[in-house]
Amino acid sequence: MYEKNHYGMARGGANIWDFFHIFVGLKNTMGGILLLNNYFTYVDFVSALVTFVVAVFLAKLQVPCADSRWAPFNRMRWLMVGAYTALGVSNIMSALQPHEVETDILKAAVLIVGMVQALLFTAMCITFINPQKVSIRWGLYNCLAIGCAAALIVAGHSVGEWEFAASVNISTALYIAELVVFSWKFFHTYTESKQCLESNYDEDLSSRLRWIKWCFISALGVGVMALLIVVFPIGDVEMCYFTVFYTLYYVYMGVHIVNYRITANFILKVMTDEEKSDAQPSEPVAAPESVPHAIREKTEAMKRALDEWVAHRRYVLNEQTIDDIAADLGFDRFFFAWYFTNELHTTFRTWRTELRIKEAQRLLSEEDAAVTSLHLKVGISDKSNFYKHFKAHTGMTPTEYKKSAQK
């Protein structure tokens, strides 16, 4: 069990059940105050309570404001608090009034809200993977475009039925273009940033970053559902399902925003250090041929440092960048890369993976380690990658190896 902090959340990470338990308490309290006979009204009301609870969690989330690396995330966090609160208010208003809003007006409202949510969630997901890629100017330009679409719809409605329909159609086309552009921007940033992170940590980080991609894909799914509501005829049942779906997504996103605060240091450590990365050459520096004796002394010093590093089993640490490791050994990253390429004739990633697999073999044979958590003990975050490397090196799965070692 995780120790609880003073917000009632597990210190090891937020869990969806933390939100659920508080929501149940609020619902039971309000149940004696409001008598809800209409099913659709009940859905609106529950959605409002859930989004308010998540907004409170996000508002209370402690972020190191003194650390400038967290500034973009903190800015997006407060924008998300505002979005969650606004959605909760709109659902309360919907719950307290009869469902007699004109279908065209409802579709126009869904369209504008969908454009705003697409902007916010895209910005949040890009902030997760690379905070430097979301600028205030980019946000303002997109807000201006959304404001123009809203103004066009209002103007069309005030003029006549045909003009209103035309304005909604134009805004729908803009919304589709927005989804396409935002999708390109996110996946381009995600691919580029993932390559940068893997280059710095020199290991496969797909499993540790996959949740960010799924956050965006889920947001895109909500956006497409909103688009379908605008394009096709809808009724209360369809709106009810849509409300349930986006409420679940808001909870899902809220959990990941909280967890990001706990687990994101390995991303911020690299992606917010642009000055350092810009100042470094892109290729490893070759060893000078004019001073072979000095280079030989340096390579021998590197060998001694690596032997000590291995003796202390520091290869099981998985949040050290190549810069960190090279600095611990007393060298720069470029001589570090040169040494592995020219002296060991391999890459650091391959060399370290072999050490990790050997350590896994030792743990299985000498300490009877549990197979389920073995990959974490040797510094490999993704279990499937660990199994792949283990079988490639030993010809057996960890379970098979453990059984053979016990004979």
HELIX and SHEET records of a PDB file:
HELIX    1   1 ILE A   16  GLY A   31  1                                  16    
HELIX    2   2 TYR A   39  LYS A   60  1                                  22    
HELIX    3   3 SER A   68  TRP A   70  5                                   3    
HELIX    4   4 ALA A   71  ALA A   95  1                                  25    
HELIX    5   5 THR A  103  ILE A  129  1                                  27    
HELIX    6   6 PRO A  131  LYS A  133  5                                   3    
HELIX    7   7 ILE A  136  VAL A  159  1                                  24    
HELIX    8   8 GLU A  161  TYR A  201  1                                  41    
HELIX    9   9 SER A  206  VAL A  231  1                                  26    
HELIX   10  10 ASP A  236  THR A  263  1                                  28    
HELIX   11  11 ASN A  265  MET A  271  1                                   7    
HELIX   12  12 GLU A  274  ALA A  279  1                                   6    
HELIX   13  13 PRO A  292  ALA A  311  1                                  20    
HELIX   14  14 ARG A  314  VAL A  316  5                                   3    
HELIX   15  15 ILE A  322  LEU A  329  1                                   8    
HELIX   16  16 ARG A  333  ASN A  342  1                                  10    
HELIX   17  17 PHE A  348  GLU A  366  1                                  19    
HELIX   18  18 LEU A  374  LYS A  377  1                                   4    
HELIX   19  19 LYS A  383  THR A  394  1                                  12    
HELIX   20  20 PRO A  398  GLN A  406  1                                   9    
END                                                                             
